[in-house]
Amino acid sequence: MIITVTMNPALDKFAKLKTFHYGGLNRLQEIRSHAGGKGINVSRSIARLGGRSLAIGLIGGSVGLEIIQELDQLGISNDMVRVQGNTRTNLKLIDQDHNLSELNEDGPKIDEVALLELEMKLMRLAQAQDVVVLSGSVPSNVPVTIYQSLCEKLKEKQVSVVLDADGDLFRYGIEAKPHVIKPNREELCRYLGAEEQTVKKEELIEACQRLVDDGIALVILSLGAQGAVFVSRDALMEADALSVPIVSAVGAGDAMCAAAALALQRQYPMEELVKLSMAAAASALMCEESACGDRETVEALKKQVQVHKKKP
């Protein structure tokens, strides 16, 4: 089973506009909304890929109920912990050049009882050989060590953890040696304390190799238009970004994370994991929703993925 954890879910409201005018009037068009938060996005992509997952997290108020209703309609199994306050709403603005501006709320404060309930639920549900995806932000009053703590406890149960986080959540999280981590270029540079513009690709790959040497089984480094790098103890593979029409960049990283989790659960060989991850991410760029495209689209894109095997 794959379990996705969304500690800070959201109702993502999308709107299009010609040009974003800072400090001026902006007229929004084609407004739509759907359940969001990185873990929920991962579950949505897993469903699109033909897999199944259980989405758990912290949900509150009328917005939380709307999210649960959408997950039920999509056939995505969920088991949320109810909290005080209302789940946040995020506004995502996409201009005519596909530039994305995000206005994200913090979300409600979480009390210790709800946090403990979520942890107990996760530990009860997760079994040996399962895959748990810990991704995204956490409410402002939740300790930044939360992913580290959960990962340590899950590993004791022989559960594989996929971590997709940023900042201190990432920094502390990798101390627990999750099975898979998926930083992008900006996130890895922030972890290294380096200026993104000055770091060469080769230096980033070396950093990924050091993380593998420290005990992480697989590092997936997303490089945007430069593709991605997949580093394990036995393999180093680089994959070119696919040339696809870009509708929205929202959710491409979550689609890649979903594909990696599904490949891990199904015990796919490394090259198949690479191709599925790249195809899922590319298909997400072609969608307005925060998820990859349908399975047929992903399968077609997989045939176009170019994988370059390097010496690890």
Buried (B, 14 or more C-beta within 10 A) or exposed (E): BBBBBBBBBBBBBBBBBEEBEEEEEBEEEEEEBBBBBBBBBBBBBBBBBEBBBBBBBBBBBEBBBBBBEBBEEBEBBBBBBEBEBBBBBBBBBBBEEEEEBEEBBEBBEBEEEBBEBBBEBBBEBBEEEBBBBBBBBBBEEBEBBBBBBBBBBBBEEEBBBBBBBBEBBBBBBBBBBBBBBBBBBEBBBBBBEBEEEEBEBEBBBEBBBEBBEEEBBBBBBBBBEBBBBBBBEEBBBBBBBBEBEEBBBBBBBBBBBBBBBBBBBEEBEBBBBBBBBBBBBBBBBBBBBBBBBEBEBBBEBBEBBEBEEEEE
